[in-house]
Amino acid sequence: MAEPINFNKARKAKARAQKEQQAVENRTKFGRTKAEKQAEAARREKLRKEIDSSKRET
């Protein structure tokens, strides 16, 4: 005789696996690497400094 299975646990495990698969797809589709984020932050900071330095004192 086969081992009985708990359908509730099986259903929840399947749902978790599907959510994890969706998360993997989203990370590859929308995610950015740490280097890309740092480069963007550095570019933004440089631009902010240029704008601040070009403001006139009143």
LUMLO-793071 format. One record per atom (N, C-alpha, C): atom name; residue in three letters; z, y, x. Coordinates in nm, 3 decimals. Example, Ala and Ser with C-alpha at 12.3 -4.5 7.8 and 13.67 -1.06 7.14 Angstrom:
site=N&code=Ala&pz=0.780&py=-0.569&px=1.319
site=CA&code=Ala&pz=0.780&py=-0.450&px=1.230
site=C&code=Ala&pz=0.780&py=-0.330&px=1.320
site=N&code=Ser&pz=0.708&py=-0.225&px=1.285
site=CA&code=Ser&pz=0.714&py=-0.106&px=1.367
site=C&code=Ser&pz=0.787&py=0.003&px=1.290
***
This chain:
site=N&code=Met&pz=0.000&py=-0.117&px=0.084
site=CA&code=Met&pz=0.000&py=0.000&px=0.000
site=C&code=Met&pz=0.000&py=0.125&px=0.089
site=N&code=Ala&pz=-0.073&py=0.226&px=0.051
site=CA&code=Ala&pz=-0.085&py=0.349&px=0.129
site=C&code=Ala&pz=0.038&py=0.437&px=0.110
site=N&code=Glu&pz=0.057&py=0.523&px=0.206
site=CA&code=Glu&pz=0.169&py=0.618&px=0.196
site=C&code=Glu&pz=0.141&py=0.719&px=0.086
site=N&code=Pro&pz=0.240&py=0.750&px=0.006
site=CA&code=Pro&pz=0.220&py=0.853&px=-0.097
site=C&code=Pro&pz=0.211&py=0.991&px=-0.031
site=N&code=Ile&pz=0.129&py=1.077&px=-0.088
site=CA&code=Ile&pz=0.115&py=1.212&px=-0.033
site=C&code=Ile&pz=0.167&py=1.313&px=-0.134
site=N&code=Asn&pz=0.215&py=1.422&px=-0.083
site=CA&code=Asn&pz=0.263&py=1.530&px=-0.167
site=C&code=Asn&pz=0.146&py=1.627&px=-0.186
site=N&code=Phe&pz=0.094&py=1.633&px=-0.306
site=CA&code=Phe&pz=-0.024&py=1.717&px=-0.333
site=C&code=Phe&pz=0.007&py=1.865&px=-0.314
site=N&code=Asn&pz=0.128&py=1.906&px=-0.342
site=CA&code=Asn&pz=0.165&py=2.046&px=-0.325
site=C&code=Asn&pz=0.156&py=2.085&px=-0.177
site=N&code=Lys&pz=0.211&py=2.000&px=-0.089
site=CA&code=Lys&pz=0.204&py=2.028&px=0.055
site=C&code=Lys&pz=0.061&py=2.024&px=0.105
site=N&code=Ala&pz=-0.018&py=1.930&px=0.056
site=CA&code=Ala&pz=-0.158&py=1.919&px=0.097
site=C&code=Ala&pz=-0.236&py=2.042&px=0.054
site=N&code=Arg&pz=-0.212&py=2.090&px=-0.066
site=CA&code=Arg&pz=-0.281&py=2.208&px=-0.117
site=C&code=Arg&pz=-0.245&py=2.331&px=-0.034
site=N&code=Lys&pz=-0.116&py=2.346&px=-0.003
site=CA&code=Lys&pz=-0.073&py=2.461&px=0.076
site=C&code=Lys&pz=-0.127&py=2.455&px=0.219
site=N&code=Ala&pz=-0.131&py=2.336&px=0.276
site=CA&code=Ala&pz=-0.185&py=2.321&px=0.411
site=C&code=Ala&pz=-0.333&py=2.357&px=0.414
site=N&code=Lys&pz=-0.406&py=2.316&px=0.312
site=CA&code=Lys&pz=-0.548&py=2.349&px=0.304
site=C&code=Lys&pz=-0.568&py=2.500&px=0.292
site=N&code=Ala&pz=-0.484&py=2.565&px=0.213
site=CA&code=Ala&pz=-0.493&py=2.710&px=0.196
site=C&code=Ala&pz=-0.463&py=2.781&px=0.327
site=N&code=Arg&pz=-0.362&py=2.734&px=0.401
site=CA&code=Arg&pz=-0.329&py=2.795&px=0.530
site=C&code=Arg&pz=-0.445&py=2.780&px=0.628
site=N&code=Ala&pz=-0.507&py=2.664&px=0.629
site=CA&code=Ala&pz=-0.619&py=2.640&px=0.719
site=C&code=Ala&pz=-0.736&py=2.732&px=0.685
site=N&code=Gln&pz=-0.762&py=2.752&px=0.557
site=CA&code=Gln&pz=-0.871&py=2.841&px=0.517
site=C&code=Gln&pz=-0.841&py=2.986&px=0.555
site=N&code=Lys&pz=-0.716&py=3.028&px=0.538
site=CA&code=Lys&pz=-0.679&py=3.165&px=0.576
site=C&code=Lys&pz=-0.692&py=3.185&px=0.727
site=N&code=Glu&pz=-0.652&py=3.085&px=0.804
site=CA&code=Glu&pz=-0.665&py=3.096&px=0.949
site=C&code=Glu&pz=-0.812&py=3.102&px=0.990
site=N&code=Gln&pz=-0.896&py=3.024&px=0.927
site=CA&code=Gln&pz=-1.039&py=3.028&px=0.957
site=C&code=Gln&pz=-1.097&py=3.165&px=0.923
site=N&code=Gln&pz=-1.056&py=3.223&px=0.813
site=CA&code=Gln&pz=-1.102&py=3.356&px=0.775
site=C&code=Gln&pz=-1.055&py=3.460&px=0.876
site=N&code=Ala&pz=-0.932&py=3.443&px=0.925
site=CA&code=Ala&pz=-0.879&py=3.536&px=1.024
site=C&code=Ala&pz=-0.960&py=3.528&px=1.154
site=N&code=Val&pz=-0.996&py=3.408&px=1.195
site=CA&code=Val&pz=-1.077&py=3.391&px=1.316
site=C&code=Val&pz=-1.213&py=3.460&px=1.299
site=N&code=Glu&pz=-1.274&py=3.442&px=1.183
site=CA&code=Glu&pz=-1.403&py=3.506&px=1.158
site=C&code=Glu&pz=-1.390&py=3.658&px=1.159
site=N&code=Asn&pz=-1.284&py=3.710&px=1.099
site=CA&code=Asn&pz=-1.264&py=3.855&px=1.096
site=C&code=Asn&pz=-1.238&py=3.911&px=1.236
site=N&code=Arg&pz=-1.163&py=3.837&px=1.319
site=CA&code=Arg&pz=-1.137&py=3.885&px=1.454
site=C&code=Arg&pz=-1.267&py=3.896&px=1.533
site=N&code=Thr&pz=-1.356&py=3.799&px=1.517
site=CA&code=Thr&pz=-1.481&py=3.806&px=1.592
site=C&code=Thr&pz=-1.574&py=3.912&px=1.535
site=N&code=Lys&pz=-1.566&py=3.933&px=1.406
site=CA&code=Lys&pz=-1.658&py=4.028&px=1.342
site=C&code=Lys&pz=-1.612&py=4.173&px=1.361
site=N&code=Phe&pz=-1.482&py=4.199&px=1.345
site=CA&code=Phe&pz=-1.433&py=4.336&px=1.345
site=C&code=Phe&pz=-1.346&py=4.373&px=1.465
site=N&code=Gly&pz=-1.299&py=4.276&px=1.538
site=CA&code=Gly&pz=-1.203&py=4.302&px=1.645
site=C&code=Gly&pz=-1.265&py=4.369&px=1.766
site=N&code=Arg&pz=-1.182&py=4.440&px=1.840
site=CA&code=Arg&pz=-1.224&py=4.500&px=1.965
site=C&code=Arg&pz=-1.131&py=4.449&px=2.074
site=N&code=Thr&pz=-1.182&py=4.441&px=2.194
site=CA&code=Thr&pz=-1.100&py=4.395&px=2.305
site=C&code=Thr&pz=-1.003&py=4.505&px=2.345
site=N&code=Lys&pz=-0.902&py=4.467&px=2.420
site=CA&code=Lys&pz=-0.804&py=4.564&px=2.467
site=C&code=Lys&pz=-0.870&py=4.671&px=2.554
site=N&code=Ala&pz=-0.965&py=4.630&px=2.636
site=CA&code=Ala&pz=-1.035&py=4.725&px=2.722
site=C&code=Ala&pz=-1.114&py=4.826&px=2.640
site=N&code=Glu&pz=-1.177&py=4.781&px=2.533
site=CA&code=Glu&pz=-1.252&py=4.872&px=2.447
site=C&code=Glu&pz=-1.158&py=4.974&px=2.381
site=N&code=Lys&pz=-1.043&py=4.928&px=2.336
site=CA&code=Lys&pz=-0.946&py=5.019&px=2.274
site=C&code=Lys&pz=-0.895&py=5.121&px=2.375
site=N&code=Gln&pz=-0.867&py=5.077&px=2.498
site=CA&code=Gln&pz=-0.819&py=5.169&px=2.600
site=C&code=Gln&pz=-0.925&py=5.269&px=2.640
site=N&code=Ala&pz=-1.049&py=5.226&px=2.649
site=CA&code=Ala&pz=-1.158&py=5.317&px=2.684
site=C&code=Ala&pz=-1.175&py=5.423&px=2.575
site=N&code=Glu&pz=-1.167&py=5.382&px=2.449
site=CA&code=Glu&pz=-1.178&py=5.476&px=2.338
site=C&code=Glu&pz=-1.062&py=5.577&px=2.340
site=N&code=Ala&pz=-0.942&py=5.529&px=2.368
site=CA&code=Ala&pz=-0.826&py=5.618&px=2.374
site=C&code=Ala&pz=-0.841&py=5.717&px=2.490
site=N&code=Ala&pz=-0.889&py=5.672&px=2.603
site=CA&code=Ala&pz=-0.909&py=5.760&px=2.718
site=C&code=Ala&pz=-1.016&py=5.865&px=2.688
site=N&code=Arg&pz=-1.123&py=5.823&px=2.621
site=CA&code=Arg&pz=-1.229&py=5.918&px=2.585
site=C&code=Arg&pz=-1.176&py=6.025&px=2.490
site=N&code=Arg&pz=-1.096&py=5.981&px=2.391
site=CA&code=Arg&pz=-1.038&py=6.075&px=2.295
site=C&code=Arg&pz=-0.943&py=6.174&px=2.364
site=N&code=Glu&pz=-0.861&py=6.123&px=2.457
site=CA&code=Glu&pz=-0.766&py=6.208&px=2.528
site=C&code=Glu&pz=-0.840&py=6.310&px=2.615
site=N&code=Lys&pz=-0.946&py=6.267&px=2.681
site=CA&code=Lys&pz=-1.025&py=6.358&px=2.765
site=C&code=Lys&pz=-1.087&py=6.468&px=2.679
site=N&code=Leu&pz=-1.141&py=6.430&px=2.566
site=CA&code=Leu&pz=-1.201&py=6.528&px=2.477
site=C&code=Leu&pz=-1.097&py=6.627&px=2.424
site=N&code=Arg&pz=-0.978&py=6.575&px=2.391
site=CA&code=Arg&pz=-0.871&py=6.663&px=2.342
site=C&code=Arg&pz=-0.832&py=6.763&px=2.451
site=N&code=Lys&pz=-0.821&py=6.718&px=2.575
site=CA&code=Lys&pz=-0.784&py=6.808&px=2.686
site=C&code=Lys&pz=-0.891&py=6.914&px=2.709
site=N&code=Glu&pz=-1.018&py=6.875&px=2.699
site=CA&code=Glu&pz=-1.126&py=6.971&px=2.715
site=C&code=Glu&pz=-1.121&py=7.078&px=2.607
site=N&code=Ile&pz=-1.095&py=7.036&px=2.485
site=CA&code=Ile&pz=-1.088&py=7.132&px=2.374
site=C&code=Ile&pz=-0.969&py=7.225&px=2.392
site=N&code=Asp&pz=-0.854&py=7.168&px=2.429
site=CA&code=Asp&pz=-0.735&py=7.250&px=2.449
site=C&code=Asp&pz=-0.752&py=7.348&px=2.564
site=N&code=Ser&pz=-0.821&py=7.306&px=2.669
site=CA&code=Ser&pz=-0.836&py=7.395&px=2.784
site=C&code=Ser&pz=-0.936&py=7.507&px=2.756
site=N&code=Ser&pz=-1.025&py=7.488&px=2.661
site=CA&code=Ser&pz=-1.125&py=7.591&px=2.632
site=C&code=Ser&pz=-1.077&py=7.691&px=2.526
site=N&code=Lys&pz=-0.959&py=7.669&px=2.471
site=CA&code=Lys&pz=-0.906&py=7.764&px=2.372
site=C&code=Lys&pz=-0.862&py=7.892&px=2.442
site=N&code=Arg&pz=-0.881&py=8.001&px=2.372
site=CA&code=Arg&pz=-0.842&py=8.130&px=2.428
site=C&code=Arg&pz=-0.698&py=8.160&px=2.394
site=N&code=Glu&pz=-0.629&py=8.222&px=2.487
site=CA&code=Glu&pz=-0.492&py=8.265&px=2.462
site=C&code=Glu&pz=-0.498&py=8.399&px=2.387
site=N&code=Thr&pz=-0.418&py=8.410&px=2.284
site=CA&code=Thr&pz=-0.418&py=8.537&px=2.209
site=C&code=Thr&pz=-0.285&py=8.604&px=2.215
***
